[in-house]
Amino acid sequence: MAEIVGIRFKRAGRVYYFDPAGFDLEVNDYVVVNTARGLELGHVVASPKQILDSEVGRRLKLVMRKAEPEDIKRAQEFEDGEREALAECDKLINKLHLPMKLLSAEYNLDGSRLTFFFSAAERIDFRELVRELSKRFKVRVELRQVGSRDEGKLMGGFGRCGRPLCCMSYLSEFSPVSIRMAKEQGLSLNPMRISGVCGRLLCCLGYESEQYRAMKEKLPKVGQRVSIPMGIARVVGGNPLKETVLVELESGARVESPLSEVTIIE
């Protein structure tokens, strides 16, 4: 058996699993761990638990220690430095005439590495920019290009529902979303109505997709002949949420009938 603990580094960020190394950890505890970017401050979102060794798949990194007040204070102080770094990097981008949009900057916990996140329409040769930034900040500098969905997650904002974006609030990973989901829910296929601030299909299209699919399977197909208390009719539509069927009678009148009162004629 192996013991694991779930740790997150950003709000609504992906959960990573570490070996708790014998520390008595609880949800919302802050810890210091060693990652590919060096030491980082994370908080526990899943308390330690035992799982089979075969489920781990690889050797987990150890939790270095529980975070001390000094660690949390240092991380907060770096936030001011990140704002300064953004301003300086933006100046250099303009100076070098690079077609890129700067999004955010992050220091690791010991201040040895500074990572800038940006978006761009195509691949960018930013080697000169990295050299200039390294000279300016005297640390290892890394630039990461992100896609439109990740840009929305980093920058935040509000959706057409009026609430903060799901991706910055609680979605830790992006799930595939397709135009078929909009069709199944009877939504307008106007891109302006089914796209988020990132320009991609709304993540929320997937929330009720399975439910709509299951409910639509209960309804007779368009064109089928059915019997309702008012007589023989042909299906012309339906409402999965209300579980009603829209039918056209032989007289040409259209009636919305409860599914429970509809019988399919073979």
C-alpha angles and dihedrals in degrees: 000000000000129000119223137179126200116232131183126196100191135032107272088001126142117285115240125196125228138173106260088216093217096303116141098238131178134186112285093023114135118231139180116232136174114241137167086277094052126251114000137178115236138166128230114250098165119040119230116285139169120252134169116277089235090061093058095063095190140031110280123225117245127249103247097208146314109283116261123215087256091059092053091045091050091051090051092049091053089059089071089049090051091057090051090048091053092053093049093046091050090054091052092048090055091045092052092041093231116171096228137115115226113220113171146334131221134190120204117236098270093042093239096120132043119194124195122198120206142163128221139169091240142006113301129211098222099161093115090049091053091051092051092047092048090053091048099048101026092223137101108280126205128184121203125192113212134191128248095268092051089047089058090048092051097043099038126198139152130298127225086267089067094244129111113277113280091225092060095039107049115329105112094181135022117245122206113270124192138189087242089070090059091049093051090053093049093242127155111267091217104131090220091060101044100038127090130222088276090062093243128108114290113269089219090068086081097051096081099019096108091045092052091047092052093047094047090054088064093056123083115249123259110271096028119131113238140174123234130171089268094055142266116342145164123241114245100165147331146213112232093191095053092034091229131138125219109217137177116223123217087258089062094250117134121223134182108222131185112254090236089065096049122096121188115231111220 
